[in-house]
Amino acid sequence: MEIRKLIDLLRATIDPTQRQQAEAQLDQANCDMPVRQAGAIYLKNLIATSWQDREAEAGQPMPFALHEQDRALIRDSIVDAVVHAPRT
């Protein structure tokens, strides 16, 4: 799948009028296993570095942290995602 199309589909998932169609297209997308693994590793690293809220140091911008709603979604979905992941 082209990167531009992927970006457009992900953007459409947050639009209530386009969400179902975009999710259906994403479900049909076929990515090679190395691409899926790279995405999983990126998500794992993002979670590892951004799970907890952190205070900004003086004169520094606020560090990125996952919002509580996003953390709740991850907690609610992670086991299901692992169970349904394709075997290598």
C-alpha positions in Angstrom: 0.0 0.0 0.0 1.3 3.5 -0.9 2.2 5.7 2.1 -0.1 8.5 0.9 -3.1 6.1 0.7 -2.2 4.7 4.2 -2.1 8.3 5.6 -5.5 9.1 4.0 -7.1 5.9 5.3 -5.8 6.5 8.9 -7.0 10.1 8.7 -10.5 8.8 7.5 -10.7 6.6 10.6 -11.3 9.6 12.8 -14.1 10.9 10.6 -17.4 9.3 11.8 -18.8 9.5 8.2 -15.8 7.6 6.7 -14.6 5.4 9.6 -16.3 2.1 8.7 -15.2 2.2 5.1 -11.6 3.2 6.0 -11.3 0.5 8.6 -12.6 -2.1 6.1 -10.0 -1.0 3.6 -7.3 -1.2 6.3 -8.4 -4.7 7.3 -8.0 -5.8 3.6 -4.5 -4.3 3.3 -1.9 -6.9 3.0 1.5 -6.0 4.4 4.6 -8.1 4.4 5.6 -9.6 7.8 8.7 -7.4 8.2 6.6 -4.3 7.7 4.1 -5.5 10.4 7.0 -6.4 12.7 8.5 -2.9 12.2 5.2 -1.3 13.1 4.9 -3.5 16.2 8.4 -2.6 17.3 7.7 1.1 16.7 4.5 0.9 18.8 6.4 -1.0 21.6 9.1 1.7 21.7 6.6 4.5 21.7 4.7 2.9 24.6 8.0 2.3 26.5 9.1 5.9 26.2 5.8 7.7 26.4 3.5 5.8 28.7 4.0 7.9 31.8 3.4 11.6 32.1 6.6 13.5 32.7 7.3 17.0 33.9 9.0 19.5 31.6 12.4 20.6 32.6 12.9 24.3 33.0 13.2 26.0 29.6 12.3 22.8 27.7 9.1 21.9 25.8 6.7 19.5 27.4 7.8 16.0 26.7 5.4 13.8 24.7 3.2 11.4 26.7 0.4 9.2 25.6 -3.0 10.5 26.7 -4.9 8.5 29.3 -7.6 7.7 26.7 -5.0 6.3 24.4 -3.4 4.3 27.2 -6.9 2.9 28.1 -7.4 1.9 24.4 -4.1 0.1 24.3 -4.8 -1.7 27.6 -8.2 -2.8 26.3 -6.9 -3.9 22.9 -3.4 -5.3 23.4 -4.3 -8.9 24.4 -6.8 -9.2 21.5 -4.2 -7.9 19.1 -1.6 -10.4 20.2 -4.1 -13.3 20.1 -5.2 -12.5 16.6 -1.7 -11.7 15.2 -0.7 -13.9 12.4 1.9 -16.6 13.2 5.3 -16.3 11.5 
